[in-house]
Amino acid sequence: MTVTGPQWEKIFNTFAPLYKDKIIPTGQDMYDTGATDGKQAWNPYQGDLFLNGRAAMTVSGFDYITELTRAKEQNAKNSKVPSVDWGVVTIPQHTENPGYGSSINLSALMGINAKAANADDAWEFISFNNSKEWAKLKSRSTYELIARKSMIKPRDGQDYNVEAFYTLKPVPPTSLDLEKLYREKPGIYEAQYMGTQSLQQVIEGKMTVQQALKDWETKGNEALKRTNDGSGGGIVRPLG
């Protein structure tokens, strides 16, 4: 593996300052309540920096609308429950790959067994589940978007940019061949996770970007070599 090129330097030089300047929160920030008196007062949205007014924006899915709405309703009854004014925009786009957003997940997919004894009845059921009538009912869902674009509207009479959730193209799915490779060669996970450790060294000022990338490349290749030699190496899955 090679990570000592200009592209990886650009990535590290972009993200390390964002963590140093507290623009992007760290894992520790999720547990810090921000209390100045040392008391850690718990609330149901304790790990949500955006809802607690400690982050200017967050990246989330359609289901997060429910959390924001619920927090606002609870705040009306109890001012100690955090609530914020919010809106929805498309996810930031990569300048080198414009037009693409994040991933998309499909749920409740259906199919008919080729040897089904009641294939006609099964087809009627699937047809109903894909009908306008059912889509109208599903459009009331508080957690999922439906496939029929004409019926995707803000819920509960709210006014927000619901189109932001489907305007951009989804990123291509991960190749099944790549997933198979990860399973067969766990050292790839180990080598990948080392990148997180190297970035942390830069954030803490213990290494320069060039030193961290060189260290990652060296240790990563050692991990890959152990996998290829069959000499072991634990399965380490990257965080986040």
N, C-alpha and C positions, 0 to 999 in steps of 0.2 A: 504494500500500500504506500501511496505517496500523498503527503498533505503539506509539504513544505513549499508549495507553489503560491503564486499571487492571489488565487481565488480564496484559499483558506486564510491567508493573511488578511484579506479584505473582510472576511466574515468575523474573525477574531477582533480585528481593529474596530469593527462596527459595533459588536455586541458587548465587548468588555467594558467600554466607557459607560454604556447604558446601565450596566449593573453597578459599576462604581458610583455613578451619580444618582443611584436609587430611582432611575426612570423605569427600569424593569425590576419587579420585586423578586427577591430570592425566596427559597423555601422557608428560611427563618422568619421572613416578613409575614408569612401566612399565619404564624403562631403568635407574633407580637401584636398585642391588642392596641398598642399606641398609648397606653396609660402612662401618665407622667408621674404618678404617685407610687408606682411599683405594684399596684394592685391589678390583678388580671381578672377583670370582670367578664364573665362569660355571657355571650348572647348567641342565639341560634344561627347567626350569620357571621360568626367570629372569623372564619377563614376567608370570608369574601371581602377583599380589600375594596372592591368597587362599591358594593352596597354600604360599606362603612365610611365611604367618602375619602378613602386613602389612596385610591387609584383613579386617574382621570378617565380611563377607558378599560374595557375588558373584551376578550374574544370568547364568544360563547355561541351556543346553538339556539334554535327556536324555543326549546324548553325553558330557557332562562327567563323568558318573558313571564312565565308563571311565578318564578321566584321574585321578580321585581314587583309584580302585581300584588302578590301575597304580602310582601314587606310593606308596601304602601297601605294596604288595608289594615295591617296590624299596627302600623305607625299611627293611624287615625285613632286607634283605641288606646295605644300606649306609646307615648313620645320617646320612650327609651329604646324602642325597636327602630333600627336605622332604616332610612328611606332616602332616596335621591331622585332628582329629576333626571330623566334619561331619554335617549333617542337611539335609533338604529341606523347604521350606515354599513356599506359593504366592507368586507375585511380588506386591510391594506394589501395592495398587489405588488408582486415582485416586478421591478422595473424591467428586468430581462425576460419576463414571461407574463406580460400583461393579459388581463382578461380572465385569469384563473384565480379562484378563491381557495377554499379549503376542501376537505373531503366531504363525502355525502354517504349516509348510511340508509339502506333500504330495509324496511321491516315488513313482516306479515306477507312475504312472498308465497305464492301458491302454485301448485302444479298437480297434474293428474297422473297417477300410475298408468303406465302403458297397458298393464294387465288388469286394470280396475274393472270390476263386474258391473258397476253402476256409473260408467263414464259420463253418460248423458246428464244424470243428476248432479254429478260433480261439476260438470261444465256450467250448468245453470247456477250453481252456488258461486262459482268463480265469476260468472258474468254479473251476478247481483253485487258481488263485492267490488266490482269495477264499474258499477253503474253510477249515473248522476245522482240517483236517490240516496245511495249509500255514501257517496262523496259529500253530499250536503250534510249528512249526519256526522261524518268524520271531520268535517271542517270545523266543528266545535271543539275538537281536541285541544287540550292545553299543552300538549307535549310534542306533537308531530305535525308536520306539514303534509298535505295531501298532494297527489300527483296532478290533480286537475287545477291548472293555474287560475282559471276563471273563478274558482271558489276559495282561493286563498285570500283571506282578508284579515285585518287586525281583529283581535278577539275582544269581546265585551265592550264594543263601541269605542275602543281606544283609538288613538291617532298616532301611528308610528309607521315608519317606512318598511312595510313587510316585504316589499320587493327586494330589499337588500339581501334576503336569505337565499334567493335563487337567481339573481341577476348574473352573477359570475359563473363561469364553467367550473365544474368540480375538477380537482386534480386527478390524474389517472390513478387507478388503483394499483396497489403493490402487486408485482408479478408473483404468481404462485411458485414459479421456479426460484425466485429469490427467497421466499418463505421456506422452501425445501432446503435451500442452501444453508440458511440460518440454522435449521434443525440438524443438518448433517455435520455442520462445522461450527460448533458453539463458540469457537475462538473469535468468530466475527463479532459476536455480541461484546466480548471482552475488549476487543480492539476498538470497537465503536464507543464503548463507555469511557475509555481512556481519554477520548476527546473532551468529555465533560470535565474530567479531572484536570486536564491541561488548561482549559479555559479558566477554571477556578484559580489555577496558579497565576494566571495573568491578572485576574480580578483582584487577587490579594497582593499583587505587586511582587511576587516571589520569582517570576520569570518574565522575560520579554515575550512578545508574540512569536518571534523567530525561535527562541529557545524552547517555548512550549510546544510549538509545532514539530520541532526536531525531536523532542522527547517523546511526543505522541507517536511519531512515525517509527522511531526505534522500538519502543515498547509494543506498539501495535503489530509490527512485523514479527516480533518475538512471539507474540500470542498466536498469530496466524501460523507460524512455523511449528509451534507446539501442536496445533490442531492437525496440520498436515502430517506431522511425524507420528501422530497418535500418542503423544506423550502427556496428554491431559490438558488441564485448564478448565476452570469452572465456568458454568454458564452464568454470565453476568448480563442482565437485561438493563438497557439504558433507562434512566428515570425520565419522566415527562414525555 
